[in-house]
Amino acid sequence: MHERENTTAVTEFVILGFPEFPGLEIPLFLLFLFMYLVILIGNLTIVTVTYLDPHLHTPMYFFLCNLAFLDITSTSVTVPKLLDIFLRKHHHVSINACFTQVYFFIFSLSVESFLLAVMAFDRYVAVCHPLRYTTIMNWNVCVVMAAGSWICGFVEPVAYTVLLSSFSYCRSNRINHFFCDLSALLKLSCTSTSTIEYMTHILGTLAGMPCVITTFVSYTYIISAILKIRSAKGRCKAFSTCSSHITVVILFHGALLFSYMKPTSTQSLNQNKLCAVLYNVLIPMLNPMIYSLRNKEVKKALRRLFSRKICSRNQNFRSASDHPASCLRER
């Protein structure tokens, strides 16, 4: 980095967190710690139950496991540092660590966009082509779709990170955010940011639009198919398989568009922070509940899992012939 007149090149950043709420560090620490624990426990539960229960070895739950693992990864990139800021007031972060956080944060957003589009296609096949579902969504197709989402996620942030690392930061080193956010970093650069702004719009269009179009087209066919179902019960059942997913899609993409697809000059960092809390903390916390924990199949899988544990424990005290009939049925 080059020194400018009356300025000093930045060698580290200071993440401000939430200076709008002075004196509330401990309550905010407890709040974000609670949400982070809910994210870890809820999403790990989904992954564990899906792995252990053969009844859930289906494409839908395979993609849900990918999403659950991604939610754990994405929140682990930002929330632990925020907790450290609240508890120890350790605001400083090195430039390399900051750029690494930017990379993995954009990576998680990119992968989630692709996974949500893949899940929309999965719901389209399930509703519109139920008899061909197992043929179309076979294991090889599911693995290729999931792997493609992760690979695209690894590739997309490279250009952002390379450009950010080439910028000079001499205006200030204070990031008005709770993590190293792209829009917050651009405001600190004394290098022209027009290139990366254009790239954000171009890559956002090239990577995001196929996801949005896939989701939109899938749900156009899904709604059309649901409206053709004569019974109200059948329509409700078909719609219930998609309502959770479309809710998360609207919240996720809406927050991203609001945060990153506006001109930098019109952005409010405080508004961006609220949006970031939505898609980086609240949505990963709600995903296990709105996708799976309220699902009857998952509830049955949890009961089967607990029943097997109880029956296995009873084996230490009783013979197999003495087991309750309910245990035998679960086994």
MARZA-98898 format. One record per residue (C-alpha): x, y, z; chain; residue in one letter. Coordinates in pm, 1 decimal. Layout:
N
<rec c1="X" c2="Y" c3="Z" kette="A" rest="A"/>
...
//
This chain:
331
<rec c1="0.0" c2="0.0" c3="0.0" kette="A" rest="M"/>
<rec c1="113.2" c2="354.7" c3="-72.7" kette="A" rest="H"/>
<rec c1="116.2" c2="642.3" c3="164.1" kette="A" rest="E"/>
<rec c1="-78.1" c2="948.5" c3="57.6" kette="A" rest="R"/>
<rec c1="-33.4" c2="1307.9" c3="165.9" kette="A" rest="E"/>
<rec c1="-162.3" c2="1366.1" c3="521.9" kette="A" rest="N"/>
<rec c1="-273.7" c2="1003.0" c3="538.6" kette="A" rest="T"/>
<rec c1="-131.4" c2="676.8" c3="662.6" kette="A" rest="T"/>
<rec c1="-175.5" c2="342.7" c3="489.8" kette="A" rest="A"/>
<rec c1="-406.1" c2="109.6" c3="681.8" kette="A" rest="V"/>
<rec c1="-249.8" c2="-209.8" c3="818.9" kette="A" rest="T"/>
<rec c1="-550.4" c2="-333.8" c3="1017.4" kette="A" rest="E"/>
<rec c1="-919.9" c2="-263.6" c3="1049.0" kette="A" rest="F"/>
<rec c1="-1141.1" c2="-185.4" c3="1346.7" kette="A" rest="V"/>
<rec c1="-1485.5" c2="-348.7" c3="1331.2" kette="A" rest="I"/>
<rec c1="-1725.8" c2="-119.7" c3="1514.8" kette="A" rest="L"/>
<rec c1="-2006.9" c2="-370.8" c3="1556.7" kette="A" rest="G"/>
<rec c1="-2317.8" c2="-190.3" c3="1685.1" kette="A" rest="F"/>
<rec c1="-2207.2" c2="148.3" c3="1822.0" kette="A" rest="P"/>
<rec c1="-2570.6" c2="261.0" c3="1791.8" kette="A" rest="E"/>
<rec c1="-2644.0" c2="70.0" c3="2113.8" kette="A" rest="F"/>
<rec c1="-2389.3" c2="192.6" c3="2371.2" kette="A" rest="P"/>
<rec c1="-2393.7" c2="14.7" c3="2705.0" kette="A" rest="G"/>
<rec c1="-2581.6" c2="-287.2" c3="2567.6" kette="A" rest="L"/>
<rec c1="-2278.4" c2="-504.1" c3="2488.5" kette="A" rest="E"/>
<rec c1="-2365.0" c2="-779.0" c3="2738.1" kette="A" rest="I"/>
<rec c1="-2736.8" c2="-807.5" c3="2640.5" kette="A" rest="P"/>
<rec c1="-2637.5" c2="-810.3" c3="2272.8" kette="A" rest="L"/>
<rec c1="-2368.6" c2="-1069.5" c3="2344.1" kette="A" rest="F"/>
<rec c1="-2626.9" c2="-1294.4" c3="2513.1" kette="A" rest="L"/>
<rec c1="-2876.9" c2="-1240.3" c3="2229.7" kette="A" rest="L"/>
<rec c1="-2633.1" c2="-1326.8" c3="1950.6" kette="A" rest="F"/>
<rec c1="-2486.6" c2="-1614.5" c3="2152.3" kette="A" rest="L"/>
<rec c1="-2836.5" c2="-1758.7" c3="2194.5" kette="A" rest="F"/>
<rec c1="-2910.1" c2="-1724.8" c3="1821.5" kette="A" rest="M"/>
<rec c1="-2573.4" c2="-1878.7" c3="1730.7" kette="A" rest="Y"/>
<rec c1="-2634.6" c2="-2178.0" c3="1961.1" kette="A" rest="L"/>
<rec c1="-2981.6" c2="-2223.3" c3="1812.0" kette="A" rest="V"/>
<rec c1="-2826.1" c2="-2220.3" c3="1464.0" kette="A" rest="I"/>
<rec c1="-2565.8" c2="-2480.5" c3="1559.4" kette="A" rest="L"/>
<rec c1="-2803.9" c2="-2710.9" c3="1747.9" kette="A" rest="I"/>
<rec c1="-3090.6" c2="-2682.9" c3="1498.4" kette="A" rest="G"/>
<rec c1="-2884.8" c2="-2737.0" c3="1185.0" kette="A" rest="N"/>
<rec c1="-2668.8" c2="-3011.2" c3="1339.4" kette="A" rest="L"/>
<rec c1="-2990.6" c2="-3186.1" c3="1441.3" kette="A" rest="T"/>
<rec c1="-3113.2" c2="-3177.4" c3="1081.2" kette="A" rest="I"/>
<rec c1="-2786.2" c2="-3319.5" c3="950.0" kette="A" rest="V"/>
<rec c1="-2767.4" c2="-3590.5" c3="1218.0" kette="A" rest="T"/>
<rec c1="-3129.4" c2="-3704.9" c3="1191.2" kette="A" rest="V"/>
<rec c1="-3115.1" c2="-3713.1" c3="811.9" kette="A" rest="T"/>
<rec c1="-2794.8" c2="-3917.4" c3="819.7" kette="A" rest="Y"/>
<rec c1="-2921.9" c2="-4167.2" c3="1076.3" kette="A" rest="L"/>
<rec c1="-3276.3" c2="-4220.8" c3="944.9" kette="A" rest="D"/>
<rec c1="-3301.5" c2="-4406.6" c3="611.4" kette="A" rest="P"/>
<rec c1="-3653.7" c2="-4270.0" c3="558.3" kette="A" rest="H"/>
<rec c1="-3501.9" c2="-3924.9" c3="504.8" kette="A" rest="L"/>
<rec c1="-3249.2" c2="-4034.8" c3="244.5" kette="A" rest="H"/>
<rec c1="-3431.3" c2="-3843.2" c3="-28.9" kette="A" rest="T"/>
<rec c1="-3324.3" c2="-3557.5" c3="-258.6" kette="A" rest="P"/>
<rec c1="-3515.2" c2="-3295.6" c3="-58.7" kette="A" rest="M"/>
<rec c1="-3339.5" c2="-3380.6" c3="268.2" kette="A" rest="Y"/>
<rec c1="-3007.5" c2="-3421.7" c3="92.4" kette="A" rest="F"/>
<rec c1="-3029.2" c2="-3059.0" c3="-20.8" kette="A" rest="F"/>
<rec c1="-3155.4" c2="-2954.6" c3="322.8" kette="A" rest="L"/>
<rec c1="-2843.8" c2="-3110.8" c3="476.5" kette="A" rest="C"/>
<rec c1="-2628.5" c2="-2907.7" c3="239.2" kette="A" rest="N"/>
<rec c1="-2818.5" c2="-2594.2" c3="335.8" kette="A" rest="L"/>
<rec c1="-2791.0" c2="-2675.2" c3="707.7" kette="A" rest="A"/>
<rec c1="-2414.9" c2="-2728.0" c3="681.4" kette="A" rest="F"/>
<rec c1="-2384.2" c2="-2401.7" c3="486.4" kette="A" rest="L"/>
<rec c1="-2583.9" c2="-2213.0" c3="751.0" kette="A" rest="D"/>
<rec c1="-2342.1" c2="-2333.2" c3="1017.3" kette="A" rest="I"/>
<rec c1="-2045.5" c2="-2229.2" c3="802.1" kette="A" rest="T"/>
<rec c1="-2178.8" c2="-1885.7" c3="707.7" kette="A" rest="S"/>
<rec c1="-2266.6" c2="-1782.0" c3="1063.1" kette="A" rest="T"/>
<rec c1="-1935.5" c2="-1918.3" c3="1194.4" kette="A" rest="S"/>
<rec c1="-1756.0" c2="-1676.5" c3="961.2" kette="A" rest="V"/>
<rec c1="-1907.2" c2="-1366.7" c3="1125.8" kette="A" rest="T"/>
<rec c1="-2078.6" c2="-1432.0" c3="1460.3" kette="A" rest="V"/>
<rec c1="-1779.9" c2="-1555.8" c3="1670.7" kette="A" rest="P"/>
<rec c1="-1587.2" c2="-1235.6" c3="1593.3" kette="A" rest="K"/>
<rec c1="-1894.5" c2="-1029.4" c3="1683.9" kette="A" rest="L"/>
<rec c1="-1923.2" c2="-1214.3" c3="2015.2" kette="A" rest="L"/>
<rec c1="-1556.4" c2="-1138.6" c3="2079.5" kette="A" rest="D"/>
<rec c1="-1623.7" c2="-769.9" c3="2013.9" kette="A" rest="I"/>
<rec c1="-1915.0" c2="-764.3" c3="2259.8" kette="A" rest="F"/>
<rec c1="-1739.3" c2="-960.6" c3="2534.5" kette="A" rest="L"/>
<rec c1="-1372.7" c2="-853.9" c3="2517.3" kette="A" rest="R"/>
<rec c1="-1411.1" c2="-537.8" c3="2307.5" kette="A" rest="K"/>
<rec c1="-1151.7" c2="-681.6" c3="2069.7" kette="A" rest="H"/>
<rec c1="-1241.8" c2="-479.2" c3="1760.5" kette="A" rest="H"/>
<rec c1="-913.6" c2="-508.2" c3="1569.1" kette="A" rest="H"/>
<rec c1="-866.8" c2="-746.4" c3="1275.9" kette="A" rest="V"/>
<rec c1="-574.3" c2="-775.2" c3="1034.3" kette="A" rest="S"/>
<rec c1="-618.1" c2="-689.0" c3="667.6" kette="A" rest="I"/>
<rec c1="-555.9" c2="-1049.7" c3="557.6" kette="A" rest="N"/>
<rec c1="-805.9" c2="-1182.7" c3="811.3" kette="A" rest="A"/>
<rec c1="-1058.4" c2="-924.1" c3="693.0" kette="A" rest="C"/>
<rec c1="-1017.9" c2="-1021.6" c3="327.1" kette="A" rest="F"/>
<rec c1="-1049.3" c2="-1389.0" c3="425.3" kette="A" rest="T"/>
<rec c1="-1376.7" c2="-1310.6" c3="599.7" kette="A" rest="Q"/>
<rec c1="-1499.3" c2="-1125.4" c3="289.5" kette="A" rest="V"/>
<rec c1="-1412.7" c2="-1426.0" c3="73.8" kette="A" rest="Y"/>
<rec c1="-1595.3" c2="-1682.2" c3="286.6" kette="A" rest="F"/>
<rec c1="-1893.1" c2="-1454.7" c3="342.5" kette="A" rest="F"/>
<rec c1="-1945.8" c2="-1399.6" c3="-33.5" kette="A" rest="I"/>
<rec c1="-1882.6" c2="-1770.8" c3="-81.6" kette="A" rest="F"/>
<rec c1="-2164.3" c2="-1861.1" c3="159.6" kette="A" rest="S"/>
<rec c1="-2406.3" c2="-1616.4" c3="-5.6" kette="A" rest="L"/>
<rec c1="-2325.4" c2="-1753.9" c3="-349.4" kette="A" rest="S"/>
<rec c1="-2365.8" c2="-2118.4" c3="-248.1" kette="A" rest="V"/>
<rec c1="-2695.9" c2="-2046.2" c3="-74.3" kette="A" rest="E"/>
<rec c1="-2831.7" c2="-1873.1" c3="-385.3" kette="A" rest="S"/>
<rec c1="-2751.3" c2="-2178.9" c3="-597.2" kette="A" rest="F"/>
<rec c1="-2884.7" c2="-2423.9" c3="-337.7" kette="A" rest="L"/>
<rec c1="-3214.6" c2="-2236.4" c3="-308.8" kette="A" rest="L"/>
<rec c1="-3251.2" c2="-2250.9" c3="-688.5" kette="A" rest="A"/>
<rec c1="-3173.6" c2="-2623.6" c3="-689.9" kette="A" rest="V"/>
<rec c1="-3429.4" c2="-2681.4" c3="-415.7" kette="A" rest="M"/>
<rec c1="-3688.8" c2="-2487.0" c3="-616.8" kette="A" rest="A"/>
<rec c1="-3627.1" c2="-2719.7" c3="-912.4" kette="A" rest="F"/>
<rec c1="-3654.7" c2="-3019.5" c3="-680.7" kette="A" rest="D"/>
<rec c1="-3996.6" c2="-2895.4" c3="-558.7" kette="A" rest="R"/>
<rec c1="-4104.3" c2="-2838.2" c3="-920.8" kette="A" rest="Y"/>
<rec c1="-4026.6" c2="-3198.0" c3="-1012.5" kette="A" rest="V"/>
<rec c1="-4196.8" c2="-3328.8" c3="-696.4" kette="A" rest="A"/>
<rec c1="-4519.9" c2="-3134.8" c3="-759.1" kette="A" rest="V"/>
<rec c1="-4540.2" c2="-3133.3" c3="-1138.7" kette="A" rest="C"/>
<rec c1="-4384.4" c2="-3472.4" c3="-1219.8" kette="A" rest="H"/>
<rec c1="-4438.3" c2="-3690.1" c3="-910.4" kette="A" rest="P"/>
<rec c1="-4435.2" c2="-4020.4" c3="-1102.4" kette="A" rest="L"/>
<rec c1="-4099.4" c2="-3937.9" c3="-1260.5" kette="A" rest="R"/>
<rec c1="-3950.5" c2="-3779.4" c3="-950.0" kette="A" rest="Y"/>
<rec c1="-3716.5" c2="-4063.7" c3="-853.8" kette="A" rest="T"/>
<rec c1="-3600.8" c2="-4096.1" c3="-1214.9" kette="A" rest="T"/>
<rec c1="-3529.1" c2="-3728.0" c3="-1271.5" kette="A" rest="I"/>
<rec c1="-3389.6" c2="-3653.5" c3="-924.5" kette="A" rest="M"/>
<rec c1="-3165.8" c2="-3958.5" c3="-902.1" kette="A" rest="N"/>
<rec c1="-2859.6" c2="-3973.4" c3="-679.5" kette="A" rest="W"/>
<rec c1="-2612.5" c2="-3870.9" c3="-952.9" kette="A" rest="N"/>
<rec c1="-2816.9" c2="-3565.3" c3="-1048.4" kette="A" rest="V"/>
<rec c1="-2846.9" c2="-3456.3" c3="-685.6" kette="A" rest="C"/>
<rec c1="-2473.5" c2="-3489.3" c3="-623.4" kette="A" rest="V"/>
<rec c1="-2387.5" c2="-3296.4" c3="-941.1" kette="A" rest="V"/>
<rec c1="-2630.6" c2="-3015.9" c3="-849.8" kette="A" rest="M"/>
<rec c1="-2500.3" c2="-2987.1" c3="-495.0" kette="A" rest="A"/>
<rec c1="-2135.1" c2="-3007.5" c3="-602.4" kette="A" rest="A"/>
<rec c1="-2194.2" c2="-2746.7" c3="-873.0" kette="A" rest="G"/>
<rec c1="-2340.2" c2="-2508.4" c3="-613.3" kette="A" rest="S"/>
<rec c1="-2035.9" c2="-2542.9" c3="-387.4" kette="A" rest="W"/>
<rec c1="-1786.1" c2="-2512.3" c3="-674.9" kette="A" rest="I"/>
<rec c1="-1952.2" c2="-2197.1" c3="-810.5" kette="A" rest="C"/>
<rec c1="-1947.9" c2="-2058.0" c3="-457.4" kette="A" rest="G"/>
<rec c1="-1573.2" c2="-2115.0" c3="-429.9" kette="A" rest="F"/>
<rec c1="-1501.6" c2="-1946.0" c3="-764.4" kette="A" rest="V"/>
<rec c1="-1720.6" c2="-1633.3" c3="-747.1" kette="A" rest="E"/>
<rec c1="-1552.2" c2="-1454.3" c3="-450.1" kette="A" rest="P"/>
<rec c1="-1201.4" c2="-1479.7" c3="-598.8" kette="A" rest="V"/>
<rec c1="-1238.0" c2="-1170.8" c3="-818.3" kette="A" rest="A"/>
<rec c1="-1378.0" c2="-964.1" c3="-530.1" kette="A" rest="Y"/>
<rec c1="-1096.0" c2="-1064.5" c3="-295.9" kette="A" rest="T"/>
<rec c1="-822.3" c2="-997.4" c3="-552.2" kette="A" rest="V"/>
<rec c1="-959.2" c2="-650.5" c3="-628.5" kette="A" rest="L"/>
<rec c1="-1005.4" c2="-561.8" c3="-261.6" kette="A" rest="L"/>
<rec c1="-648.6" c2="-664.4" c3="-181.8" kette="A" rest="S"/>
<rec c1="-519.8" c2="-431.9" c3="-457.8" kette="A" rest="S"/>
<rec c1="-696.4" c2="-125.7" c3="-314.1" kette="A" rest="F"/>
<rec c1="-537.9" c2="133.7" c3="-84.4" kette="A" rest="S"/>
<rec c1="-721.4" c2="205.2" c3="239.9" kette="A" rest="Y"/>
<rec c1="-609.9" c2="542.4" c3="372.3" kette="A" rest="C"/>
<rec c1="-928.9" c2="726.3" c3="464.5" kette="A" rest="R"/>
<rec c1="-999.4" c2="533.3" c3="782.5" kette="A" rest="S"/>
<rec c1="-967.3" c2="185.3" c3="925.6" kette="A" rest="N"/>
<rec c1="-1302.5" c2="186.3" c3="1108.1" kette="A" rest="R"/>
<rec c1="-1556.9" c2="-52.1" c3="953.9" kette="A" rest="I"/>
<rec c1="-1910.6" c2="50.7" c3="1046.1" kette="A" rest="N"/>
<rec c1="-2040.9" c2="-306.0" c3="1041.1" kette="A" rest="H"/>
<rec c1="-2028.8" c2="-621.6" c3="1253.1" kette="A" rest="F"/>
<rec c1="-1798.7" c2="-800.3" c3="1006.7" kette="A" rest="F"/>
<rec c1="-1579.1" c2="-717.6" c3="705.9" kette="A" rest="C"/>
<rec c1="-1861.3" c2="-639.3" c3="466.7" kette="A" rest="D"/>
<rec c1="-1787.8" c2="-553.5" c3="102.9" kette="A" rest="L"/>
<rec c1="-1993.8" c2="-232.7" c3="94.4" kette="A" rest="S"/>
<rec c1="-1840.4" c2="-108.0" c3="421.1" kette="A" rest="A"/>
<rec c1="-1486.0" c2="-171.6" c3="294.2" kette="A" rest="L"/>
<rec c1="-1551.5" c2="15.6" c3="-31.1" kette="A" rest="L"/>
<rec c1="-1635.3" c2="329.3" c3="166.8" kette="A" rest="K"/>
<rec c1="-1287.6" c2="319.5" c3="325.0" kette="A" rest="L"/>
<rec c1="-1091.8" c2="285.4" c3="0.4" kette="A" rest="S"/>
<rec c1="-899.8" c2="580.7" c3="-139.6" kette="A" rest="C"/>
<rec c1="-878.8" c2="391.8" c3="-470.8" kette="A" rest="T"/>
<rec c1="-1158.5" c2="425.1" c3="-724.3" kette="A" rest="S"/>
<rec c1="-1418.4" c2="155.8" c3="-652.6" kette="A" rest="T"/>
<rec c1="-1604.8" c2="188.1" c3="-982.8" kette="A" rest="S"/>
<rec c1="-1449.2" c2="-134.3" c3="-1116.2" kette="A" rest="T"/>
<rec c1="-1563.6" c2="-349.1" c3="-827.2" kette="A" rest="I"/>
<rec c1="-1905.8" c2="-180.6" c3="-826.9" kette="A" rest="E"/>
<rec c1="-1953.1" c2="-266.7" c3="-1192.2" kette="A" rest="Y"/>
<rec c1="-1825.3" c2="-617.1" c3="-1125.9" kette="A" rest="M"/>
<rec c1="-2073.2" c2="-656.4" c3="-838.4" kette="A" rest="T"/>
<rec c1="-2361.0" c2="-577.1" c3="-1070.9" kette="A" rest="H"/>
<rec c1="-2225.2" c2="-794.2" c3="-1353.2" kette="A" rest="I"/>
<rec c1="-2144.0" c2="-1097.4" c3="-1137.6" kette="A" rest="L"/>
<rec c1="-2462.9" c2="-1046.8" c3="-941.7" kette="A" rest="G"/>
<rec c1="-2654.9" c2="-1059.1" c3="-1267.6" kette="A" rest="T"/>
<rec c1="-2460.6" c2="-1350.1" c3="-1419.8" kette="A" rest="L"/>
<rec c1="-2468.6" c2="-1562.9" c3="-1103.1" kette="A" rest="A"/>
<rec c1="-2787.4" c2="-1438.8" c3="-940.6" kette="A" rest="G"/>
<rec c1="-3025.3" c2="-1408.7" c3="-1234.7" kette="A" rest="M"/>
<rec c1="-3008.9" c2="-1779.2" c3="-1334.4" kette="A" rest="P"/>
<rec c1="-3095.2" c2="-1864.2" c3="-972.6" kette="A" rest="C"/>
<rec c1="-3382.5" c2="-1614.9" c3="-964.7" kette="A" rest="V"/>
<rec c1="-3511.3" c2="-1724.7" c3="-1306.8" kette="A" rest="I"/>
<rec c1="-3492.1" c2="-2093.1" c3="-1212.4" kette="A" rest="T"/>
<rec c1="-3685.7" c2="-2024.6" c3="-892.9" kette="A" rest="T"/>
<rec c1="-3943.0" c2="-1804.3" c3="-1067.2" kette="A" rest="F"/>
<rec c1="-4006.2" c2="-2048.5" c3="-1352.6" kette="A" rest="V"/>
<rec c1="-4022.4" c2="-2344.3" c3="-1113.4" kette="A" rest="S"/>
<rec c1="-4282.5" c2="-2176.2" c3="-896.8" kette="A" rest="Y"/>
<rec c1="-4480.0" c2="-2058.5" c3="-1198.7" kette="A" rest="T"/>
<rec c1="-4526.7" c2="-2422.3" c3="-1298.2" kette="A" rest="Y"/>
<rec c1="-4581.8" c2="-2528.0" c3="-935.8" kette="A" rest="I"/>
<rec c1="-4860.2" c2="-2272.7" c3="-879.4" kette="A" rest="I"/>
<rec c1="-5018.2" c2="-2365.8" c3="-1210.8" kette="A" rest="S"/>
<rec c1="-5013.9" c2="-2734.7" c3="-1114.7" kette="A" rest="A"/>
<rec c1="-5152.9" c2="-2663.2" c3="-766.6" kette="A" rest="I"/>
<rec c1="-5443.2" c2="-2459.4" c3="-906.8" kette="A" rest="L"/>
<rec c1="-5540.6" c2="-2756.0" c3="-1125.5" kette="A" rest="K"/>
<rec c1="-5586.9" c2="-2979.7" c3="-820.2" kette="A" rest="I"/>
<rec c1="-5960.5" c2="-3007.2" c3="-756.4" kette="A" rest="R"/>
<rec c1="-5968.3" c2="-3081.4" c3="-384.3" kette="A" rest="S"/>
<rec c1="-5886.9" c2="-2805.1" c3="-136.8" kette="A" rest="A"/>
<rec c1="-5705.4" c2="-3057.7" c3="82.4" kette="A" rest="K"/>
<rec c1="-5486.1" c2="-3162.3" c3="-208.3" kette="A" rest="G"/>
<rec c1="-5402.0" c2="-2801.0" c3="-293.0" kette="A" rest="R"/>
<rec c1="-5310.7" c2="-2725.3" c3="68.4" kette="A" rest="C"/>
<rec c1="-5092.5" c2="-3035.9" c3="90.4" kette="A" rest="K"/>
<rec c1="-4909.8" c2="-2951.1" c3="-233.1" kette="A" rest="A"/>
<rec c1="-4861.6" c2="-2588.1" c3="-133.5" kette="A" rest="F"/>
<rec c1="-4733.4" c2="-2681.2" c3="212.9" kette="A" rest="S"/>
<rec c1="-4434.8" c2="-2856.2" c3="54.1" kette="A" rest="T"/>
<rec c1="-4324.2" c2="-2526.7" c3="-105.4" kette="A" rest="C"/>
<rec c1="-4441.6" c2="-2244.2" c3="122.2" kette="A" rest="S"/>
<rec c1="-4141.9" c2="-2259.7" c3="356.9" kette="A" rest="S"/>
<rec c1="-3893.7" c2="-2256.3" c3="72.4" kette="A" rest="H"/>
<rec c1="-4049.0" c2="-1963.5" c3="-113.8" kette="A" rest="I"/>
<rec c1="-4063.3" c2="-1762.4" c3="210.9" kette="A" rest="T"/>
<rec c1="-3689.0" c2="-1806.4" c3="265.5" kette="A" rest="V"/>
<rec c1="-3616.9" c2="-1727.6" c3="-100.7" kette="A" rest="V"/>
<rec c1="-3805.5" c2="-1397.4" c3="-80.8" kette="A" rest="I"/>
<rec c1="-3636.8" c2="-1293.6" c3="245.5" kette="A" rest="L"/>
<rec c1="-3288.7" c2="-1398.0" c3="132.2" kette="A" rest="F"/>
<rec c1="-3288.2" c2="-1245.1" c3="-215.6" kette="A" rest="H"/>
<rec c1="-3479.5" c2="-937.7" c3="-100.4" kette="A" rest="G"/>
<rec c1="-3218.7" c2="-860.8" c3="164.9" kette="A" rest="A"/>
<rec c1="-2932.1" c2="-917.0" c3="-81.4" kette="A" rest="L"/>
<rec c1="-3083.6" c2="-692.3" c3="-346.9" kette="A" rest="L"/>
<rec c1="-3143.6" c2="-420.1" c3="-90.3" kette="A" rest="F"/>
<rec c1="-2786.4" c2="-442.4" c3="40.8" kette="A" rest="S"/>
<rec c1="-2568.1" c2="-495.3" c3="-265.8" kette="A" rest="Y"/>
<rec c1="-2748.7" c2="-403.9" c3="-585.8" kette="A" rest="M"/>
<rec c1="-2790.9" c2="-33.1" c3="-506.6" kette="A" rest="K"/>
<rec c1="-2534.5" c2="235.9" c3="-595.8" kette="A" rest="P"/>
<rec c1="-2280.6" c2="275.5" c3="-315.9" kette="A" rest="T"/>
<rec c1="-2364.3" c2="644.6" c3="-277.2" kette="A" rest="S"/>
<rec c1="-2724.9" c2="566.7" c3="-179.8" kette="A" rest="T"/>
<rec c1="-2649.1" c2="289.8" c3="66.0" kette="A" rest="Q"/>
<rec c1="-2705.2" c2="330.2" c3="439.2" kette="A" rest="S"/>
<rec c1="-2462.4" c2="116.7" c3="636.1" kette="A" rest="L"/>
<rec c1="-2705.1" c2="94.3" c3="928.8" kette="A" rest="N"/>
<rec c1="-2973.3" c2="-43.5" c3="696.1" kette="A" rest="Q"/>
<rec c1="-2718.2" c2="-282.4" c3="547.4" kette="A" rest="N"/>
<rec c1="-2630.6" c2="-407.4" c3="895.6" kette="A" rest="K"/>
<rec c1="-2994.9" c2="-486.3" c3="968.0" kette="A" rest="L"/>
<rec c1="-3023.9" c2="-672.0" c3="636.4" kette="A" rest="C"/>
<rec c1="-2701.6" c2="-859.2" c3="714.3" kette="A" rest="A"/>
<rec c1="-2842.4" c2="-970.1" c3="1049.5" kette="A" rest="V"/>
<rec c1="-3148.7" c2="-1096.9" c3="860.5" kette="A" rest="L"/>
<rec c1="-2970.6" c2="-1313.3" c3="603.3" kette="A" rest="Y"/>
<rec c1="-2664.0" c2="-1401.0" c3="811.9" kette="A" rest="N"/>
<rec c1="-2822.7" c2="-1480.6" c3="1148.6" kette="A" rest="V"/>
<rec c1="-3203.2" c2="-1482.2" c3="1153.9" kette="A" rest="L"/>
<rec c1="-3262.8" c2="-1688.6" c3="838.3" kette="A" rest="I"/>
<rec c1="-3006.6" c2="-1959.5" c3="934.5" kette="A" rest="P"/>
<rec c1="-3169.9" c2="-1971.1" c3="1278.7" kette="A" rest="M"/>
<rec c1="-3519.2" c2="-2009.5" c3="1132.7" kette="A" rest="L"/>
<rec c1="-3427.1" c2="-2252.3" c3="853.4" kette="A" rest="N"/>
<rec c1="-3435.5" c2="-2568.6" c3="1069.3" kette="A" rest="P"/>
<rec c1="-3778.8" c2="-2474.9" c3="1202.2" kette="A" rest="M"/>
<rec c1="-3946.5" c2="-2360.1" c3="882.0" kette="A" rest="I"/>
<rec c1="-3788.6" c2="-2628.4" c3="664.2" kette="A" rest="Y"/>
<rec c1="-3765.9" c2="-2938.9" c3="875.6" kette="A" rest="S"/>
<rec c1="-3837.9" c2="-2928.7" c3="1248.5" kette="A" rest="L"/>
<rec c1="-4203.7" c2="-2849.3" c3="1179.3" kette="A" rest="R"/>
<rec c1="-4212.3" c2="-3126.4" c3="917.0" kette="A" rest="N"/>
<rec c1="-4403.6" c2="-3442.5" c3="1008.1" kette="A" rest="K"/>
<rec c1="-4141.2" c2="-3667.4" c3="850.1" kette="A" rest="E"/>
<rec c1="-3865.8" c2="-3514.5" c3="1061.2" kette="A" rest="V"/>
<rec c1="-4076.9" c2="-3540.7" c3="1377.2" kette="A" rest="K"/>
<rec c1="-4135.8" c2="-3910.0" c3="1302.7" kette="A" rest="K"/>
<rec c1="-3763.2" c2="-3955.8" c3="1239.9" kette="A" rest="A"/>
<rec c1="-3683.1" c2="-3794.3" c3="1575.6" kette="A" rest="L"/>
<rec c1="-3931.3" c2="-4024.0" c3="1751.8" kette="A" rest="R"/>
<rec c1="-3780.9" c2="-4328.3" c3="1579.2" kette="A" rest="R"/>
<rec c1="-3431.9" c2="-4216.4" c3="1678.5" kette="A" rest="L"/>
<rec c1="-3526.6" c2="-4165.1" c3="2045.1" kette="A" rest="F"/>
<rec c1="-3720.1" c2="-4492.9" c3="2051.0" kette="A" rest="S"/>
<rec c1="-3418.0" c2="-4682.7" c3="1923.6" kette="A" rest="R"/>
<rec c1="-3203.6" c2="-4525.9" c3="2195.0" kette="A" rest="K"/>
<rec c1="-3455.6" c2="-4618.5" c3="2464.1" kette="A" rest="I"/>
<rec c1="-3486.1" c2="-4973.6" c3="2336.2" kette="A" rest="C"/>
<rec c1="-3108.5" c2="-5007.2" c3="2311.9" kette="A" rest="S"/>
<rec c1="-3076.0" c2="-4887.1" c3="2670.4" kette="A" rest="R"/>
<rec c1="-3341.0" c2="-5133.9" c3="2785.5" kette="A" rest="N"/>
<rec c1="-3136.6" c2="-5417.5" c3="2639.3" kette="A" rest="Q"/>
<rec c1="-2898.1" c2="-5374.2" c3="2927.7" kette="A" rest="N"/>
<rec c1="-3174.4" c2="-5466.9" c3="3172.2" kette="A" rest="F"/>
<rec c1="-3420.4" c2="-5687.7" c3="2984.5" kette="A" rest="R"/>
<rec c1="-3415.7" c2="-5964.8" c3="2733.1" kette="A" rest="S"/>
<rec c1="-3540.7" c2="-5898.3" c3="2382.7" kette="A" rest="A"/>
<rec c1="-3864.2" c2="-6086.6" c3="2450.8" kette="A" rest="S"/>
<rec c1="-3951.9" c2="-5849.3" c3="2733.4" kette="A" rest="D"/>
<rec c1="-3930.7" c2="-5533.8" c3="2520.6" kette="A" rest="H"/>
<rec c1="-4250.8" c2="-5332.8" c3="2476.7" kette="A" rest="P"/>
<rec c1="-4430.6" c2="-5385.3" c3="2147.4" kette="A" rest="A"/>
<rec c1="-4375.8" c2="-5019.6" c3="2057.9" kette="A" rest="S"/>
<rec c1="-4000.1" c2="-5072.9" c3="2070.6" kette="A" rest="C"/>
<rec c1="-4022.0" c2="-5378.8" c3="1850.6" kette="A" rest="L"/>
<rec c1="-4227.9" c2="-5189.0" c3="1597.1" kette="A" rest="R"/>
<rec c1="-3980.5" c2="-4899.5" c3="1588.4" kette="A" rest="E"/>
<rec c1="-3693.9" c2="-5141.5" c3="1534.3" kette="A" rest="R"/>
//
